[in-house]
Amino acid sequence: MVKVRIEVSYLDGVEDPEALTIFKNLSSLGYDSVKSLRIIRSYELDIDSPHYESVARDIGQNLMINPVIHRMKIVKVEDVE
């Protein structure tokens, strides 16, 4: 079994309203040294298949992203026993 992380974020040029709100609040709280902010959602799955990358990619593409506005990154975290 393998622990896999699927990281989902907005594509460059697509506005992230939650990140924009947090960024504006940081500035109003005096954190002017922060120049940008990006939110990345992370999902961890334990997958029991030798084809874990393919399974994770299918899950991400079918359930977790809209390919018009999101990008996805799959990371093998560790082998799980």
N, C-alpha and C positions, 0 to 999 in steps of 0.2 A: 504494500500500500504506500502511496505517495501523498504528501501534503503539498497542495498546489495553491498558489495565490493568484487570483484574477484581479488586476488593478484596472479600474475604469476611470477615465478622465475625459474632459471635453477636448475636442480637436482645437488646434490653434485657430484663432479667429472666431471661435464660437463663444458667445458671452455666457459666463457662469454666474447666474444671479446670486447664488448663495455666497460665492467667493467675493463678488463685488460688494455685497452688503457687509461682510466681515472686514474687507479691506477698508471701506469707508469708515467703519467704526474704529478700526485701529488708528487711523489718521486722526479722528476726532478725540481719541484718548491720548494722543501725543506720541504715538509710535510712528514718527515720520521716517524712521530709518528703514521701515519695511517698504520695499519698492514694488513688490508684486506678491500675489497669493494665488495658489492653485489648490483645488480640492481634488483628492484622488480617493475614490471609494475602493475598498479592498474586501474581497471575499476569499475565505480560505476553505478549501474542500479537501477531504481525505478521499482519494480515488483509488480503488482496488482494481486496476487494469494496467497491463503493460503498455497500453496506448493512452496513458493518462493525458498527454498533451492534446491529442485529438479530442478526447472526451471534454476536457476543460475548454478548448476552443469552441466546440459545438455548443456547450452550455452558455458560454459567454455571448456568442453570436446570436443564439436563439432566445436568451432570457434576460441578459444583463445590459446590452448596448443597443443603441440605435446607430448604425454605421454612418449615418448622415452627420451626426453631431459628436459621436464618441470615438475614442480609441481605447484599445484593450491591450494589456500586457499580461502574459502568463509567466509566472515564476515558480520553479520548483523550489519549495522551501526545505523539505527534508523527506527522508524515507521514514515511514511509520511502521512500527511492528505491531 
